[in-house]
Amino acid sequence: MPSTCLFELDRPEPIYYSGETINGRAILTTTSEKNVNEVYILFEGEAKVRWDERKTRTQNGKTHHYTEYYRGKQTYLNTRTTVFGSGTLPPGTHTYNFCIPLPLECPSSLVQKYGKICYEVSVVVDRQWRFNNVFKQPLTVLQTYNLNMSPQLLMPLVREDIKHFCCWPCSSGPVLSTLTIPFGGYAPGQKIHFSLEIDNQSSGYDLEGIDVSLKQTYKFRAQTPHYKEREKEVTLNQSCQGEQVLRLSKKIINGTLAIPPVPPSSRNEGGIITVGYRIILTICMGSCHVDTDFDVPMVIGTIPLAQSAENPEHAAEWIPQTPDTPAGAAGDLPPSYDNCKPPTFEEATSSDDRFIDIDVDEHNRTDDFVPRYPMYTNFAMPSAPPPPSEDAESALLPTAPVLSLPHAATAPSNGENPTTSYGWNANP
């Protein structure tokens, strides 16, 4: 019967913030004696990028096709603790406790086609003259980005544009456009409200509508064989409105874009993987004319602005306390949800193409692990007024939504629902 290992953490879901401490234990069960060099617990936090490019070159008049392999790696944390020395590991159940502090500079977990940022705790049984037994538990690590610590994000984002259909002397009147977004930063689960004011002073052309989308842009930076960047853009949400703006008329178009579960904006541009966000709004000017585009950078954080709540009067009930962050720290200190309503956590919105870590033996890969991110879907929504009487109709009135955290930050595990582990459960 193969050996097994279960990981029990201090919370039901393996989600931690940079700056927190991971407390838990690994329960290794063996059915026979094992001659080992050692048994150790390994914690790794790292970023990896990889992609291939087909190229051609001409040499001595001949064209050659070849593949160039781009690679990059960045280590954030690597700790190794021996829990059993050289000798004979007896059969039975062996419990090993671990305590792993996470630095503030650890960026958020993410997975994409050309790279990933991942964190894993492993138990390695280093066997004599045989393949090692490796058991892994991947974790989601989030770098806190409290938008309330950046007051500049309270400023509305305003973009203006003037468009002429034709050149002089055949020019028509201009089209004046103003795009307004109330805040410069939001958190996943919120809706970005926008307002577009269009003044079509043209006497001969009608506008055909608008197209607005929320874009996510990843940057991957390879280190070998030489430095090179690659970008991947993902459309997270899109809204098309076919409202015409007739010639010599004005119109205000309002809309919203919901933010899915995504990692926060990168705060350290020096990493080999960074992620950013922007709003792209296109005004369809009609055939034979160049459309007008607005490109507005947007910050996505892990804690929303209090003023951006649907009901700001009750926002304090949802905003966790964040201690003062030391000067020069890469991220904010981890939040405390003791006195507020916590968010939910949902799996990341991802494409079908995932990063396959070919540097790791296929038996020990955790490529199917998907990080989870905080969601503020019902962030301080206004509640219904109290019913005038306690009759049957009062049951139909909506109540204030309540969100629940999938784990309590300090809740001890009861051992009934052990966390799924990965690895090669080799025969003894």
DRENFINU-177143 format. One line per 5 residues: their letters; for each residue x, y, z of C-alpha. Coordinates in steps of 0.5 Angstrom, whole numbers, plus 2048, in hexadecimal, padded with zeros to 3 digits. Example, Ala and Ser with C-alpha at 12.3 -4.5 7.8 and 13.67 -1.06 7.14 Angstrom:
! DRENFINU-177143
as> 819 7F7 810  81B 7FE 80E
! end
This chain:
! DRENFINU-177143
mpstc> 800 800 800  803 807 7FE  805 80C 803  800 812 804  801 819 807
lfeld> 7FB 81E 809  7FC 825 80A  7F8 828 810  7F9 830 810  7F6 835 815
rpepi> 7F0 837 810  7EC 833 80C  7EE 836 806  7F5 837 804  7F5 83E 803
yysge> 7FA 843 806  7FC 84A 806  804 84C 805  806 84E 80C  802 849 80F
tingr> 805 842 812  803 83B 80F  802 837 815  800 82F 814  802 828 814
ailtt> 804 823 810  801 81C 811  805 816 80E  803 80F 80E  807 809 80C
tsekn> 806 802 80C  80D 7FF 80C  814 801 80E  818 806 80A  81F 807 80A
vnevy> 820 80F 809  825 814 808  821 819 80B  819 81B 80B  819 823 80B
ilfeg> 813 828 80A  814 82D 804  811 833 803  812 837 7FC  80F 83D 7F9
eakvr> 811 83F 7F2  810 841 7EB  811 83E 7E5  810 840 7DE  811 83C 7D7
wderk> 80F 83C 7D0  812 83A 7C9  813 83E 7C3  814 83B 7BC  81A 83F 7B8
trtqn> 81E 83F 7B2  825 841 7B0  829 841 7AA  830 83E 7AA  834 83C 7A3
gkthh> 82E 83E 79F  82A 839 7A2  824 83A 7A7  823 836 7AD  81D 836 7B2
yteyy> 81E 835 7B9  81B 836 7C0  81D 83B 7C5  81B 839 7CC  81A 83F 7D1
rgkqt> 81A 83E 7D9  81A 842 7DF  81A 840 7E7  819 845 7ED  819 842 7F4
ylntr> 815 845 7FA  816 840 7FF  81A 83A 800  81A 836 807  81C 82F 808
ttvfg> 81B 82C 80F  81D 825 811  818 821 815  81C 81A 815  823 819 814
sgtlp> 827 813 811  824 80C 813  81E 808 813  817 80B 813  813 806 816
pgtht> 80C 804 813  806 808 816  803 810 817  809 815 817  806 81C 819
ynfci> 80B 822 817  809 829 819  80B 82F 815  80B 837 816  80D 83B 810
plple> 80D 843 810  80B 846 809  80F 84C 807  80B 853 805  80E 853 7FE
cpssl> 80B 84C 7FC  807 84E 7F6  800 84B 7F5  7FF 844 7F2  7FD 843 7EB
vqkyg> 7FD 83E 7E5  7FE 840 7DE  800 83D 7D7  807 83F 7D7  808 83F 7DF
kicye> 806 83F 7E6  807 841 7ED  806 83B 7F2  807 83A 7F9  808 832 7FC
vsvvv> 809 82F 802  80C 828 801  80E 822 805  814 81E 802  816 817 804
drqwr> 81D 816 801  81E 80F 801  825 80B 800  826 808 7F9  81E 809 7F7
fnnvf> 81A 80F 7F4  818 814 7F9  811 815 7FC  80E 81C 7FB  808 81E 7FD
kqplt> 806 826 7FC  800 82A 7FE  800 831 7FA  7FD 837 7FD  7FA 83E 7FB
vlqty> 7FE 844 7FD  7FC 84B 7FC  7FF 851 7FD  7FB 856 801  7F9 85C 7FC
nlnms> 7F5 860 801  7F2 866 7FC  7F0 86A 802  7F8 86B 803  7F8 86F 7FC
pqllm> 7F4 875 7FD  7F6 877 7F5  7F1 871 7F3  7EB 876 7F6  7EC 87A 7F0
plvre> 7E7 879 7EB  7EA 877 7E4  7E8 87C 7DE  7EA 87B 7D7  7E8 880 7D2
dikhf> 7E9 880 7CA  7E7 884 7C4  7E6 880 7BD  7E5 883 7B6  7E2 87F 7B1
ccwpc> 7E5 882 7AB  7EB 887 7AA  7EA 88E 7A8  7E7 891 7A3  7E2 88B 7A3
ssgpv> 7E2 88A 7AB  7DC 889 7AF  7DA 88C 7B6  7DF 888 7BB  7DC 882 7C0
lstlt> 7DE 884 7C7  7DF 87E 7CC  7E0 87E 7D4  7E1 877 7D7  7E0 877 7DF
ipfgg> 7E2 872 7E4  7E0 874 7EB  7E7 870 7EE  7ED 86E 7EC  7ED 867 7F0
yapgq> 7E8 862 7F1  7E9 85B 7F4  7E6 854 7F1  7DF 853 7F1  7DD 85B 7F1
kihfs> 7DA 85E 7EB  7DE 864 7E7  7D9 869 7E5  7DA 86E 7E0  7D7 873 7DC
leidn> 7D8 876 7D5  7D6 87C 7D3  7D5 87D 7CB  7D4 884 7C8  7D3 882 7C0
qssgy> 7D4 889 7BD  7D5 886 7B6  7CF 888 7B1  7D0 882 7AD  7D2 87C 7B1
dlegi> 7CF 877 7B6  7D3 873 7BB  7D1 86C 7BC  7D2 86A 7C3  7D8 868 7C8
dvslk> 7DC 862 7CA  7DF 862 7D1  7E4 85D 7D4  7E8 85B 7DA  7EF 859 7D8
qtykf> 7F4 855 7DC  7FB 855 7D9  801 851 7DB  808 852 7DA  80D 84C 7DA
raqtp> 814 84D 7DB  819 848 7D8  820 848 7DB  823 843 7D6  826 842 7D1
hyker> 825 84A 7D1  821 84F 7D4  81A 84F 7D1  813 851 7D3  80C 84E 7D0
ekevt> 805 851 7D1  7FF 84D 7D2  7F8 851 7D2  7F2 84E 7D5  7EB 851 7D4
lnqsc> 7E7 850 7DB  7E1 854 7D9  7DE 857 7D3  7D7 85B 7D2  7D5 85D 7CB
qgeqv> 7CF 863 7CB  7CC 864 7C4  7C9 86B 7C6  7CA 870 7C0  7CC 877 7C1
lrlsk> 7C8 87B 7BC  7CC 881 7B8  7CB 887 7BC  7C9 884 7C2  7CB 882 7C9
kiing> 7CB 87C 7CD  7CD 879 7D4  7CF 872 7D4  7D0 86E 7DB  7D2 867 7DC
tlaip> 7D6 862 7E1  7DB 85D 7E0  7DB 858 7E5  7E2 855 7E8  7E3 84E 7E8
pvpps> 7E8 84A 7ED  7EF 84D 7EB  7F6 84E 7EE  7F7 855 7F1  7FB 85A 7EC
srneg> 803 859 7ED  806 85E 7F2  80D 85C 7F0  80F 85D 7E9  815 859 7EA
giitv> 812 852 7EA  813 84D 7E4  80B 84D 7E4  807 853 7E5  7FF 854 7E4
gyrii> 7FC 85B 7E2  7F5 85D 7E0  7F1 862 7DC  7EB 864 7D9  7EA 865 7D1
lticm> 7E4 869 7CF  7E3 869 7C7  7DE 86E 7C4  7DC 86B 7BD  7DC 871 7B8
gschv> 7D9 86D 7B3  7DC 86A 7AC  7E2 86E 7A9  7E4 871 7AF  7E9 870 7B5
dtdfd> 7E5 86E 7BB  7E7 872 7C2  7EB 86E 7C7  7EB 870 7CF  7F1 86C 7D2
vpmvi> 7F0 86D 7DA  7F5 869 7DF  7F1 866 7E5  7F4 863 7EB  7F1 85D 7EE
gtipl> 7F2 85C 7F6  7F1 857 7FB  7ED 85C 7FF  7E8 861 7FC  7E7 868 7FD
aqsae> 7E2 86A 803  7DF 86F 7FE  7DE 86A 7F8  7D9 866 7FC  7D2 866 7FA
npeha> 7D0 869 801  7D6 86D 803  7D3 86E 80A  7D3 866 80C  7DA 865 808
aewip> 7DE 865 80F  7DB 85F 810  7DE 85C 80A  7E5 85F 80B  7EA 85B 80F
qtpdt> 7EF 85E 813  7F6 85F 810  7FC 860 815  801 866 813  806 863 80E
pagaa> 80D 864 80F  810 869 80A  813 866 804  80F 85F 804  80D 85C 7FE
gdlpp> 806 85B 800  801 85D 806  800 859 80C  7FB 853 80C  7F4 855 80E
sydnc> 7F0 853 814  7E9 851 813  7E7 851 81B  7E3 857 81B  7E0 857 814
kpptf> 7DC 853 80E  7E2 84F 80A  7E1 84E 803  7E0 847 7FF  7E6 844 7FC
eeats> 7E5 841 7F5  7E9 83D 7F0  7ED 842 7EB  7EA 843 7E4  7EF 840 7DF
sddrf> 7F0 83D 7D8  7F0 836 7D6  7F7 837 7D5  7FB 836 7DB  803 836 7DD
ididv> 806 82F 7DD  80C 82E 7E1  810 829 7DD  816 82A 7E2  812 826 7E7
dehnr> 811 81F 7E7  80A 81E 7E4  808 81A 7EA  80A 820 7EF  806 825 7EB
tddfv> 801 82A 7ED  7FF 82D 7E7  7F7 82C 7E8  7F7 830 7EE  7F4 837 7ED
prypm> 7F5 83D 7F2  7EF 840 7F5  7EE 848 7F6  7E9 84C 7FB  7E3 84E 7F8
ytnfa> 7DE 854 7FA  7D8 853 7F6  7D3 856 7FB  7D8 85B 7FE  7D4 85F 803
mpsap> 7CD 85E 7FE  7C8 863 801  7C3 85F 805  7BB 85F 804  7B7 864 809
pppse> 7B4 860 80F  7AD 85D 80D  7A7 861 810  7A4 85B 813  7A6 854 814
daesa> 7A1 851 80F  7A2 84C 80A  7A4 851 805  7AA 853 809  7AD 84C 808
llpta> 7AE 84E 800  7B2 854 802  7BA 854 801  7BE 854 806  7C6 856 807
pvlsl> 7CA 851 803  7CF 84E 808  7D6 84B 805  7DA 846 809  7E1 844 809
phaat> 7E3 83D 807  7E8 83D 80D  7E9 840 813  7F0 843 813  7F1 840 81A
apsng> 7ED 83A 81A  7F0 833 81C  7EF 82D 817  7EB 828 81A  7EE 823 816
enptt> 7E7 820 813  7E9 824 80C  7F0 823 80B  7F3 827 805  7F4 824 7FE
sygwn> 7FB 822 7FD  7FF 821 7F7  805 81C 7F6  807 816 7F4  805 810 7F9
anp> 80A 80B 7F7  80A 804 7FA  80E 803 800
! end
